[in-house]
Amino acid sequence: MTGRERGLAPAERERLEALARELRREVLIMTSEAGSGHPTSSMSAVEIMVALYFGGVLRYDPARPTWPDRDRFILSKGHAAPILYAVLAEAGYFPKDLLRTLRRIGSPLEGHPNMRRLPGVEASTGSLGQGLSIGLGHALAARLDGRDYHVFVLLGDGEIEEGQVWEAAMAAAHWRVHNLVAIVDHNGYQQTSPVSAVTDPRTYVEKWRAFGWHVSEVDGHDLVAVHAALRFAKAYRDGPACIIAHTVKGKGVSFLERDFTWHGRAVPRDRLQLALEELS
């Protein structure tokens, strides 16, 4: 797939919105069948992932998962693996039937992404705070190898409390790494509290800019806005770019939204149908 030089036409927006609803359903079903996982952290990132993979932003070829000139996507918030798996299956990296094996013994769909077991996974993540450093390594490798691929890293807002994130941010700006894009899934909550109980989210933009990054803010559930921000960030040539995406944890299901107690909990099967009906 290749990037496009235009925005989203109305018909394309409708297609992507329908796909976003279907991927949310997949996340709920696979985690409920597994009886574990992180559905709410996955659901906040759906539009970001849809715009990136199916809006013509990310350059990839599922028939050649190790194609040297592919763009790379790294899910630094690795606990949101269900949405990555749903997207990779939709993109054609593996059969969709495999989604029903999430977290089962022997399944390559582990609780966190494992690059040694599943095509399309660029980094084994889940120990939070490491993904941006890995992405920076990929981006610098492109420079050394004379290739023009881009690296996109999705981080959680709770995750960026980790100091290693800011070490990587500082280094990326110093080396003016223009092929690195950080996306912060700012859903406002982490495992045991609102993020605001630990840090002040109002300072995110100033912090990233102070570290030398170009920063934009978007409604993370507005496909047109997210798509435009991703396209701009990919085209930006004066250094690394960061997108602060304002999202809702558990987006789409009322009893999940903004309730951090669902972090790491699957919807019980007796409530799954109710959740799916809301998404429809």
C-alpha positions in Angstrom: 0.0 0.0 0.0 1.2 3.5 -0.6 0.4 6.9 0.9 -2.2 9.1 -0.8 -1.9 12.8 -1.6 -5.5 13.6 -0.7 -7.8 13.6 2.3 -10.7 11.3 3.0 -13.6 11.4 0.6 -17.0 10.9 2.1 -17.4 7.4 0.9 -13.9 6.5 2.2 -14.7 8.0 5.5 -17.9 5.9 5.8 -15.9 2.8 4.9 -13.3 3.5 7.6 -16.0 4.3 10.2 -17.7 1.0 9.4 -14.4 -0.8 9.7 -13.7 0.9 13.1 -17.0 -0.4 14.4 -16.2 -3.9 13.2 -12.8 -3.8 14.8 -14.2 -2.7 18.1 -16.5 -5.7 17.9 -13.6 -8.0 17.2 -11.7 -6.7 20.2 -14.7 -7.3 22.5 -15.4 -10.7 21.2 -11.8 -12.0 21.3 -11.1 -10.7 24.8 -14.4 -12.0 26.1 -13.8 -15.5 24.6 -10.3 -15.4 26.1 -11.6 -14.2 29.5 -8.8 -11.7 29.8 -7.0 -8.9 27.9 -7.2 -5.2 27.6 -10.3 -4.2 25.6 -10.7 -0.6 26.8 -7.1 0.3 26.0 -7.6 -1.2 22.6 -10.9 0.5 21.9 -9.5 4.0 22.5 -6.9 3.5 19.7 -9.2 2.1 17.0 -9.5 5.2 14.8 -5.8 5.8 15.0 -5.1 2.3 13.8 -7.7 2.4 11.1 -6.5 5.7 9.6 -2.9 4.5 9.7 -3.4 1.0 8.2 -6.4 1.5 6.0 -6.3 5.2 5.1 -3.2 4.9 2.9 -0.7 6.3 5.4 1.3 3.2 6.3 3.3 1.6 3.5 3.2 -2.2 3.9 2.7 -5.5 2.1 1.2 -8.4 4.1 2.6 -10.8 1.5 6.1 -9.5 2.3 6.1 -8.8 6.0 9.9 -8.3 6.1 10.0 -6.1 2.9 12.9 -3.7 3.7 11.2 -0.6 2.5 8.0 -1.0 4.5 7.0 1.5 7.1 7.1 0.2 10.6 4.4 0.5 13.3 5.3 -0.2 16.9 2.7 -0.7 19.6 4.6 0.6 22.6 1.5 0.2 24.8 1.7 -3.5 24.1 -1.2 -4.4 26.4 -3.5 -3.1 23.6 -2.5 -6.1 21.5 -6.1 -7.0 20.7 -6.6 -4.0 18.4 -3.2 -4.7 16.7 -4.1 -8.3 16.1 -7.6 -7.3 14.7 -5.9 -4.8 12.4 -3.2 -7.2 11.2 -5.9 -9.9 10.4 -8.0 -7.4 8.5 -4.9 -6.3 6.6 -4.3 -9.9 5.5 -1.2 -10.9 7.6 -3.0 -14.0 8.9 -6.5 -15.6 8.8 -9.2 -13.9 10.9 -10.1 -17.2 12.5 -6.9 -17.0 14.5 -8.3 -14.1 16.5 -10.4 -16.5 18.4 -7.3 -18.1 19.9 -6.2 -14.9 21.8 -4.2 -15.8 24.9 -4.6 -19.6 24.5 -1.7 -21.9 25.2 0.3 -22.3 21.9 -1.4 -19.4 20.1 0.9 -16.8 18.5 -1.6 -14.2 19.7 -0.1 -13.7 23.1 -1.2 -11.2 25.7 1.5 -8.8 24.4 2.9 -8.7 20.8 5.7 -11.2 20.1 7.5 -10.4 16.9 9.0 -13.9 16.7 5.6 -15.5 16.4 3.4 -13.3 14.3 3.9 -11.6 11.0 3.4 -7.8 11.0 4.6 -7.3 14.5 7.7 -5.1 14.4 8.7 -5.3 18.1 7.9 -7.4 21.1 6.4 -4.9 23.5 4.5 -4.7 26.8 7.2 -3.6 29.2 6.1 0.0 29.0 8.3 2.9 28.1 10.5 1.1 25.6 8.7 1.4 22.3 9.9 4.9 21.4 13.5 3.9 21.9 12.9 0.9 19.6 11.3 3.1 17.1 14.2 5.5 17.2 16.5 2.6 16.5 14.5 1.6 13.4 14.4 5.2 12.2 18.1 5.7 12.5 18.7 2.3 10.8 16.7 3.7 7.8 19.2 6.6 7.7 22.2 4.3 7.8 20.8 2.0 5.2 19.7 4.8 2.8 16.0 3.8 3.0 13.0 6.1 3.2 10.6 4.3 5.4 8.8 5.9 8.4 8.3 4.6 11.9 5.1 5.2 13.8 5.0 4.5 17.6 1.8 4.4 19.6 2.2 5.3 23.3 -0.2 5.4 26.1 -0.6 8.6 28.2 0.1 6.6 31.4 3.1 5.1 29.7 4.8 8.4 29.0 5.3 8.8 32.7 8.3 6.5 32.1 11.6 8.3 31.9 13.0 6.2 29.0 10.3 7.8 26.8 11.8 11.2 27.3 15.4 10.0 26.8 14.3 8.7 23.4 12.4 11.9 22.7 15.5 14.0 23.5 17.8 11.8 21.3 15.3 11.8 18.4 15.2 15.6 18.3 18.9 15.9 18.7 19.5 13.7 15.6 16.6 15.5 13.7 15.0 12.1 12.9 12.3 13.2 10.5 11.0 9.7 9.8 9.8 9.0 13.4 6.2 9.8 14.5 5.0 9.4 18.1 1.3 9.1 18.7 0.1 9.5 22.2 -3.3 7.8 22.9 -4.5 10.3 25.5 -7.5 8.5 26.9 -7.0 10.0 30.4 -6.7 6.8 32.4 -4.1 4.2 33.4 -4.4 1.0 35.3 -5.4 2.2 38.7 -6.3 5.9 38.4 -6.8 8.8 36.1 -3.5 9.9 34.6 -4.1 13.4 36.1 -3.5 11.9 39.5 0.1 11.3 38.6 1.0 13.9 36.0 -0.6 17.0 34.4 -1.9 16.1 30.9 -2.3 19.8 30.2 1.5 20.0 29.8 1.8 17.3 27.1 2.1 19.7 24.2 4.6 22.0 25.8 6.7 19.0 27.0 7.0 17.5 23.6 7.7 20.8 22.0 10.3 21.6 24.6 12.1 18.4 23.7 12.2 19.6 20.0 9.3 17.8 18.4 6.6 19.2 16.1 3.3 18.6 18.0 -0.3 18.5 16.8 -3.5 17.8 18.8 -6.5 16.0 17.4 -9.8 14.3 18.4 -8.5 10.8 18.3 -12.0 9.5 17.2 -12.4 11.9 14.3 -11.1 9.8 11.3 -10.7 12.8 9.1 -8.7 14.7 11.7 -6.5 11.7 12.6 -5.9 10.9 9.0 -4.8 14.5 8.2 -2.5 14.6 11.2 -0.8 11.3 10.3 -0.3 12.5 6.7 1.2 15.8 7.9 3.5 14.0 10.4 4.7 11.7 7.7 5.5 14.6 5.4 7.2 16.7 8.0 10.9 17.0 7.3 12.3 19.2 10.1 12.6 16.6 12.8 10.4 14.1 14.7 6.6 14.7 14.9 4.2 13.9 17.8 0.4 13.6 17.6 -1.5 14.0 20.9 -4.8 12.1 20.2 -7.6 12.9 22.7 -9.5 9.6 23.0 -12.0 7.9 25.3 -11.0 4.7 27.1 -13.5 2.0 26.2 -14.9 4.1 23.4 -18.2 2.9 22.0 -19.6 1.0 25.0 -21.2 3.2 27.7 -20.4 1.0 30.7 -16.8 0.8 29.7 -16.1 4.4 28.8 -13.8 6.3 31.2 -14.0 3.5 33.9 -10.4 2.6 34.6 -11.5 -0.4 36.6 -12.1 -2.2 33.3 -8.4 -2.0 32.5 -7.1 -5.5 32.1 -10.6 -7.0 32.3 -12.6 -8.6 29.6 -16.4 -8.0 29.3 -18.1 -11.1 30.8 -20.0 -13.2 28.3 -23.3 -12.4 29.9 -22.8 -8.7 29.1 -21.1 -9.1 25.8 -24.2 -9.0 23.7 -25.2 -5.7 25.4 -21.9 -4.2 24.5 -22.1 -5.4 20.9 -25.6 -4.0 20.5 -24.3 -0.6 21.5 -21.6 -0.8 18.8 -24.1 -1.6 16.2 
